[in-house]
């Protein structure tokens, strides 16, 4: 019995640890959620911590990106991404405004219910993506040249510190801030915007999408969030608890045996 318990525990833990060594990350049916946001925006400051919980609870189902405009976090990547969106919709929206799979979905603090509805709708109709993968080798992001459309790599920073002196009604950090972007089209043309060097806490999102803007064909996100590290530690704790319980089963004397001796 102890051997079985130990084998089950080790099998579960080993599987997860092995997955952590995979270098290739294939496109999925993940839904892309992009928020136009700003440090100085009070509604955005209230939404940002909630989006952190949403991202954690949704897992691989959604990839959430913060596109900062007119603030200290605005950069070449966020500007280029908004220009990409404006190929389909050139309206100058306020903050916060959410785009789900390339379409403007909702605006304002109470927008999330509409965003959630579109996420569920897109999940029901999204087709399986093509077999395209990105690799992360020594923190270098490698992608192939697509047969059609473009591949867009977005680098996000988690817990990005708000500069001192900024008009900031919210927390001292902002999450999921787009800091760098790279696109590769079917002709092999490459464009780079912002900072592609990975920060301490990051997510990398790969999007296969039309060059002229619109709904993605497939999305995948990889991340090194702190909570993932904590989950890995929990797996080790569970494994050692299983080992301890297995040892107890082996070395604890049988109660029936004692009763027979007393008789």
N, C-alpha and C positions, 0 to 999 in steps of 0.2 A: 504493500500500500504506500509506504513512504517513497519508494522508487517512482511510483506512478505520479504522486503529488509533485515530486521534484521535477519529473520529466515534463509535466504539464506547465509548471511555472517557467522552467527554462525555455520551453518551446515558444511560449508567448513572448517572453522578453527578447529572445534571440531574433525572432522575426522582426520586431520593431527596430532593433538595433541594426539589423542587416539592411532594412529599408533606408536607414539614415546614411548609408554609404553609396546609394545609387547616385550616379552623376547625371544621368539623363532624366529630364522632366518633360513628359509629353503633354501636349495640349489636351485640355479637358472641356467639359461643357459648363465650366465656371462662368458665372454672370459678372460682367464688369460694371462697377458702380463708381462714377467719377463725380466728385463734389467740388464745385467752385466755392472757395472759402477764403477767409482773410483773418489775420490775427485780431484786427480791431473790431470785427463783427461780433456783437454780443450773442446773437443767435447761434453763430458758428461755434463760439466758445462753449455754449451749453450743449450743443450736439456732439462735439468732438469726443468727450469721454463716453458718450453713449455708443458712438460708432466703434469704439474700441471693443465694447462688449458684444456688439453685433458681429464684428469681424471674428471674434473668438468663438461665438456660438455657431456661426454659419460655417466656419471652417473652410473647406475647399469649394463650397457652393458659391461663394462670392469673393471677388477681389475688389477692395475699396481703395480709391486713390484720392488724395487731397491735392487739388490744383489751386495754389495760392495766387491771388491777384491783388495788385495795388497794396502790397505790404512788404515787410522785410524778407519774407520767404519767396517772393516772386522771383523767377529765374528763367533762363532760356528754355528749359524743359517745359515748365508750366505754360509759358507763352506759346510755344510751338504746339503743345497739345490742344490748347484752346483754339488756335488757328486751324488745326486739323478738324475739330468739331464744327467750326464755323463754315466749313465747306458745305455742310448740310443744313445748318441753322445759324445765320449770322446775327441773331438777336443779341444785344448786350444785356445779359441777365445780371441780376444782383446776386448777393450772397446771403445765405447758402442756396445754391441751385444744384440739383442732382441730375446727372445723365446716367441712364441705365441702358447698357448695351448700345451706346451711341445716340440715344434719343433723350431729349430734355423731358424729364418726367415730372418733376415737382420743384417748388421754390418755397423757401421760408422754413421756420422752425417746425411747423406741423406737417412737414412734407413726408416724413418717413413712412406713414401708412400707405401713401401712394407709391412710394419707392418699393415697399414690400410687396404690394400687389403686382407691380411690373416684374419684380424678381421672380415671383411664383409663376406669372404668365410666361416669361421667357424660359423658365426651366421646363415647362410643359411642351414647348415647341422647338427648343434648340436641338438641332441635329448634331450627330457625332462629328467632332472635328477631324481634319486630316491628320495623318501621322507625321507630325512635326514636333521636334523636341529641342530644348535648349540644354546646354551643359554648363555646369559651373566648375571650372578647373582652376585651382589656385586663385580663386576669386575673379577669374576672367570668365565673362559670359560669352558663350559661343553658340551661334545659331546658323542654320543653313540658309541658302538663297531660296525663297519660296517660288513655286511654279506660277502663282498668281497672287495678286494683292501685295500686302507688305507685312513684314514682321516688325512689331514694335516692342522694344524692351523698355520697361519703366523701372527705375530704381527708387524705392521709397525709404525714407528714414523714419524710424519710430522714436518717439520721445525727443523730438528735436527741440532744443532749448530756444525759447523766445529771447531775442536780444534785449538787454536792459535799455530802458528808455522808450521801448515800443508801446504804442497805445494798445494795451492788452487787458481786456475785461475778464480773461479766463485764467487757466492754469499757466504754470511757468513753462510748459512744454506743449507741443502739438504732435499728433500722431499721423502716420501714413502720409508724410509730406513728400511729394514728387520732387526729387533733386536732380535726376538725370534721365535722359531718354535717348534711345538709338533706334533708327529705323533702317530696314533693309528691304528694298523692293525686288520685284521679279527680274529686273534688269541687273541686279547686283549693286545698285547705287546705295551708298550708306550715308546717313546723316546722323550727326551726334549733337546733342544739346545738354548743357549743364554738366553735372559731375557724375561720372559712372563708377568712381571708386566706391566700394561698399563701405558704409559706416559701421559702427559697432553693432547696432541693431537695425536690421534692414529687412525689406521684402523685395523680391524681384518678380515682376509680372511680365509674362510673354503674351502678346496679343497677335493673332493672325486676323487681319482686317482688310477691307477695301482701301485702296490708295486715296479714293475720293471721299472718304468718310462713310460712316454708316455702321450697321450692325456687325460685330465681330463674328468670325467663323469658329474661333476657338480661343480659350484663355487658360492659362495656368499660372499659379503663384507659388513661389517657394519663400520661406521665411525662417529667420533664426530668433524668433521672439523669446523673451525670458520664460514665458509660461511653457514653451515647448521644452526648454531645458529642465524646468521643474518637473514636467511630466516624465522625462527620461529618468530623473532621480527617483521619482515615485516607482518606476518600473524596477529599479535596482532594489528599492526598499521592499517591494512586493516579493521579488525573487528571494531575498534573504529571509523574509518572514516564512516563505514556503519551505526554504531549507530548514529553518528552525522547527517548523511544524513536522516536517518529515523526520527530523532527528528525534523528536518527542515520540513519534509513532514507533520508531525503531527501538528506542532505549527504555521507554516506559513499560514496566512489568505488567503483565495481564492480570486484571482483577480476578478473573475466574481461576487462574492458577493459584492465587493466594488463598481463595476460599477453599480449594481442595486441600491445601496444606494444613489449614486450620482444622478441617474435619479430621 
